[in-house]
Amino acid sequence: MKILQVCPKYYPSIGGVEEHVGNLSERLARKHEITVFTCDPSGKLPKEEKINRVSVRRFKSFSPNAAYYISFDMLRELTNSSFDIIHGHSYHAFPLHFCRYAERKQLVVTPHYHGYGHTPFRDFLIKRFKPFGRKVLVQADKIIAVSHYEKKLLLNDFTINENKISVIPNGYDLSEFHNLETLSRENKTILYVGRLEKYKGVQYTIQSLPLLDKSLRLEIVGKGPYKASLMTQIDRLGLNDRVTWYQDLPRQELLKLYARASVFVLLSQYEAFGQTVGEALALKTPCIVANTSALTGWIDNKNCFGIDYPLRVDKVARLITRVSGKNVGDVKLWDWDEVAQLVESEYTQARPTR
């Protein structure tokens, strides 16, 4: 089949949607002709290249504050393209919505939808955008949600046919976790991995540090618009010597940070899946997550522990103290090969009634 994947960003960018589309595309490319249309706001990356059998085309875009990814060049190319399958990703950016203007036999959508904007202004915009945003969901022949939480949210927020929504979770390359689970945890670190946005809740972990044993350090891996504010908070609290920053780490170095951490903490208000939680658990690191959105699906109070909003810093500190260093048992994770097979089966199923 001739398949087009459409997403706001792709490798070398790093993030949940990027990882999802990259892993899926490379596996599908073993059997099918795969092309990726994506954006490059910088204009510095190659416009066309082949990555692991995947043809990647990058389009210049307007992306205020690294959001929306509006590319009229991509829209024009889509309207002149023809594919068997067009698979659009990320409701929260425009490339997905442009997909409905392309000629295709089947339109598949993975929204990675969490229902909120990342700032009050973006939240205002996303609510006003829903009548337009709903159109691509209605026109889609298949919708793939990455969690049951996301499926429920889509049904609550849009009037769409439940029968065309399937739940296929994100996957993992399980082989990359081998031989890393036994690395020493003597460093006593709290780990956060993800984009630096206010809604991700990293500030609560920072604010809990003065209440924790001074031997515990915080390692933050990521970048984003909230970093300057976080740095100001750290400086004001006199915690510069207890916080280490990383970004754009090689994959193996990131995995070592997971494996060496005493506890992984993600206090995000909105997640469609929570990929980093699975990575931490795969490397036998106990997790603390906010009891919100799709993160609730990870909570078992054995390996992953939840905490309710509104968050109190003293409760965060107590839970970190209790959970740090706990032994983690086996957790069921999906392999990307399994996920690719399930997605391929969605492509080949008959079109449902809309």
C-alpha positions in Angstrom: 0.0 0.0 0.0 1.0 3.6 -0.6 0.7 5.2 2.9 1.2 8.8 4.0 1.8 9.7 7.6 1.2 13.4 8.4 2.4 15.0 11.6 3.6 18.4 12.9 7.1 17.3 13.7 9.3 14.3 13.0 12.9 13.1 13.6 15.3 14.7 14.7 12.6 16.4 16.8 11.9 14.4 20.0 8.5 14.1 21.6 5.5 11.7 22.1 3.9 12.2 18.7 7.3 12.1 17.0 8.3 8.9 18.6 4.9 7.4 17.8 5.0 8.3 14.1 8.6 7.3 13.7 8.3 3.9 15.3 5.1 3.2 13.4 6.4 4.4 10.0 9.7 2.5 10.1 7.9 -0.8 10.9 5.3 -0.3 8.2 8.0 0.5 5.7 9.1 -3.1 5.9 6.1 -4.0 3.8 4.6 -0.8 2.4 5.6 2.4 0.7 5.7 5.0 3.5 6.0 8.8 3.1 5.9 11.3 6.0 4.8 14.9 5.5 5.9 17.1 8.4 6.9 20.6 9.3 10.3 22.4 9.7 9.7 25.9 11.2 13.5 26.5 11.1 13.9 25.7 7.4 17.3 24.2 8.3 16.6 20.5 7.9 16.7 18.7 4.5 13.5 19.2 2.6 13.5 15.6 1.5 15.4 12.6 2.8 15.1 8.8 3.4 15.3 7.6 7.0 15.2 3.9 7.6 13.2 3.3 4.3 10.8 6.1 5.2 10.6 9.0 2.7 10.4 12.2 4.7 9.3 15.6 3.2 9.5 18.7 5.4 7.5 21.9 4.8 8.2 25.4 6.0 5.6 26.3 8.6 4.5 29.2 10.8 4.7 27.9 14.4 4.1 30.6 17.0 5.6 29.4 20.4 6.3 26.0 18.9 2.5 25.4 18.4 -0.1 24.9 15.6 2.4 24.3 12.7 0.5 26.1 9.9 2.0 25.2 6.5 0.2 26.2 3.4 2.9 24.6 1.3 1.9 21.3 2.9 -1.8 22.0 2.3 -1.1 22.6 -1.4 0.9 19.4 -1.7 -1.8 17.4 0.1 -4.5 18.6 -2.3 -2.3 17.5 -5.2 -1.4 14.1 -3.7 -3.0 10.7 -3.9 -2.4 7.8 -1.5 -4.2 4.6 -0.5 -4.0 5.6 3.2 -3.5 9.0 4.7 -2.9 8.7 8.5 -2.9 12.1 10.3 -1.6 12.6 13.8 -2.2 15.2 16.5 -5.5 17.0 16.8 -3.7 20.0 18.4 -1.8 21.1 15.2 -3.0 22.0 11.7 -1.3 19.2 9.6 -3.9 16.6 10.8 -6.8 18.9 9.8 -5.3 19.5 6.3 -5.5 15.7 5.6 -9.2 15.8 4.8 -8.5 17.9 1.7 -6.2 15.2 0.1 -7.3 12.5 -2.3 -7.2 9.0 -0.7 -9.0 5.7 -0.4 -9.0 5.9 3.4 -8.4 8.5 6.1 -7.1 7.3 9.4 -6.7 9.7 12.4 -4.7 9.3 15.6 -5.6 12.5 17.5 -3.4 12.2 20.6 -6.2 14.3 22.0 -6.2 15.6 25.6 -8.9 18.2 25.3 -7.1 21.3 26.6 -4.7 24.0 25.4 -1.3 24.3 27.2 -2.0 27.9 28.3 -5.2 29.7 29.2 -5.1 31.5 25.8 -4.5 28.2 23.9 -7.3 26.6 25.9 -9.6 29.4 24.8 -8.6 28.8 21.2 -9.0 25.1 21.3 -12.6 25.4 22.6 -13.5 27.8 19.7 -11.7 25.5 17.3 -13.9 22.4 18.0 -16.6 22.9 15.3 -13.8 23.0 12.7 -11.7 20.3 14.4 -14.7 17.9 14.5 -14.8 17.8 10.7 -11.7 15.7 10.3 -12.9 13.3 12.9 -16.3 12.9 11.2 -14.7 12.4 7.8 -12.1 9.9 9.1 -12.8 6.3 8.2 -10.9 5.1 11.3 -9.9 6.8 14.5 -7.2 5.3 16.7 -7.0 6.4 20.3 -3.9 5.6 22.3 -5.8 5.0 25.5 -9.3 4.3 26.7 -9.2 7.7 28.4 -8.6 9.4 25.0 -11.5 7.4 23.4 -13.9 8.5 26.2 -12.7 12.1 25.8 -13.3 12.0 22.1 -16.8 10.7 22.5 -17.6 13.2 25.2 -16.3 16.2 23.2 -17.4 15.3 19.7 -20.5 13.7 18.1 -18.8 10.9 16.3 -19.5 7.2 15.6 -18.1 5.1 18.4 -17.8 2.1 16.1 -15.0 3.6 14.1 -12.8 4.3 17.2 -10.2 1.6 18.1 -7.8 1.7 21.1 -4.2 0.8 20.2 -1.7 1.9 22.9 1.7 3.3 22.2 4.4 0.8 21.9 8.0 0.3 23.1 11.2 -1.1 21.7 11.4 -3.7 24.5 14.9 -4.9 23.4 16.5 -1.5 24.3 15.7 -2.0 28.0 17.7 -5.2 28.3 20.7 -5.2 30.6 19.9 -1.7 32.0 17.4 -2.7 34.8 20.3 -3.5 37.2 22.2 -0.2 37.1 23.0 1.2 40.5 20.5 3.6 42.1 22.9 4.9 44.7 22.7 8.4 43.1 19.3 9.0 44.8 17.7 11.0 42.1 14.2 12.1 41.3 13.7 12.1 37.5 11.4 14.1 35.2 11.4 13.5 31.4 9.2 15.6 29.1 8.4 18.9 27.6 8.8 21.9 30.0 5.3 23.3 30.2 3.4 24.6 33.2 0.7 21.9 32.9 3.3 19.2 33.3 3.7 20.0 37.0 7.5 20.0 37.3 7.2 23.0 39.6 5.6 20.9 42.3 8.5 18.5 42.3 10.9 21.4 42.6 9.0 23.0 45.4 9.0 19.7 47.3 12.8 19.4 47.3 13.4 21.6 50.4 11.1 19.2 52.3 13.1 16.1 51.2 16.4 14.6 52.4 19.3 16.7 51.1 20.8 13.6 49.5 17.9 13.5 47.0 18.6 15.4 43.7 16.3 16.3 40.8 17.2 15.5 37.2 15.1 17.3 34.6 15.3 16.1 30.9 13.6 18.3 28.4 13.1 21.7 26.9 10.2 24.1 26.4 8.8 27.5 27.2 8.4 27.0 30.9 12.1 26.4 31.5 13.0 30.0 32.4 10.2 30.1 35.0 11.4 26.8 36.5 15.0 28.1 36.7 13.8 31.2 38.5 12.0 29.1 41.1 15.1 26.9 41.6 17.2 30.0 42.1 14.8 31.6 44.5 14.6 28.4 46.6 18.4 28.1 46.6 18.3 24.7 44.9 20.8 25.1 42.1 23.2 22.6 43.5 20.4 20.0 43.7 19.0 20.2 40.2 20.7 19.0 37.0 19.3 19.9 33.5 19.6 17.8 30.3 18.2 18.1 26.8 18.7 16.3 23.5 20.3 13.4 25.2 21.4 10.3 23.1 18.8 7.6 23.7 21.2 5.3 25.6 22.1 8.1 28.0 18.4 8.9 28.7 17.7 5.2 29.4 20.6 5.1 31.9 19.1 8.1 33.8 15.8 6.2 34.0 17.5 3.1 35.3 19.6 4.9 37.9 16.7 7.1 39.2 15.2 6.4 42.6 11.8 7.6 41.5 10.2 9.0 38.3 7.7 11.8 38.8 5.1 13.1 36.3 2.5 15.4 37.8 0.9 16.4 34.5 -2.7 17.5 34.3 -3.3 16.4 30.7 -1.8 13.3 29.0 -3.3 11.1 26.2 -1.0 8.2 27.2 2.1 8.8 29.3 4.9 7.2 27.3 7.6 8.2 29.7 5.9 6.3 32.6 6.1 3.1 30.7 9.8 3.7 30.0 10.5 4.2 33.7 8.6 1.1 34.7 10.3 -1.0 32.0 13.6 -0.1 33.7 12.2 -1.0 37.2 12.0 2.6 38.4 9.0 3.3 40.6 6.7 6.1 39.4 4.5 8.9 40.9 1.9 10.4 38.6 -1.0 12.8 38.9 -4.3 11.1 39.2 -5.5 12.8 36.0 -6.2 12.0 32.4 -4.7 8.8 30.9 -2.1 8.7 33.7 -4.7 7.1 35.9 -4.4 4.0 33.8 -0.8 3.5 35.0 -1.6 3.7 38.7 -1.6 0.3 40.5 -0.2 1.4 43.9 2.6 -1.2 43.6 4.8 0.1 40.8 3.1 3.4 40.0 1.4 5.6 42.7 -1.1 8.4 42.1 -1.6 11.8 43.8 -4.7 14.0 43.4 -5.1 17.5 42.2 -5.1 20.1 43.7 -1.5 19.2 44.6 -0.1 20.0 48.0 3.7 20.1 48.1 4.0 18.5 51.5 2.0 15.5 50.2 4.2 15.3 47.1 7.3 15.3 49.3 5.9 12.5 51.6 5.0 10.3 48.6 8.4 10.8 47.0 10.0 9.7 50.3 7.7 6.7 50.6 8.1 5.5 46.9 11.8 6.2 46.3 13.8 3.0 45.8 10.8 0.7 45.8 11.1 -2.6 43.9 9.1 -2.7 40.7 7.6 -5.8 39.3 6.8 -6.8 35.7 4.4 -4.4 33.8 2.7 -5.3 30.6 4.0 -3.1 27.8 3.2 -3.3 24.0 6.0 -3.8 21.5 6.0 -1.4 18.6 6.0 -4.4 16.2 2.6 -5.5 17.8 1.3 -2.0 17.5 2.3 -1.7 13.8 0.5 -5.0 13.0 -2.7 -3.7 14.7 -2.6 -0.4 12.9 -2.0 -2.2 9.6 -5.1 -4.3 10.3 -7.1 -1.1 10.8 -5.9 0.1 7.4 -7.3 -3.0 5.7 -10.7 -3.2 7.4 -13.8 -2.1 5.6 -15.0 1.5 5.9 -17.5 1.9 8.7 -20.7 3.9 8.5 -20.2 7.4 9.5 
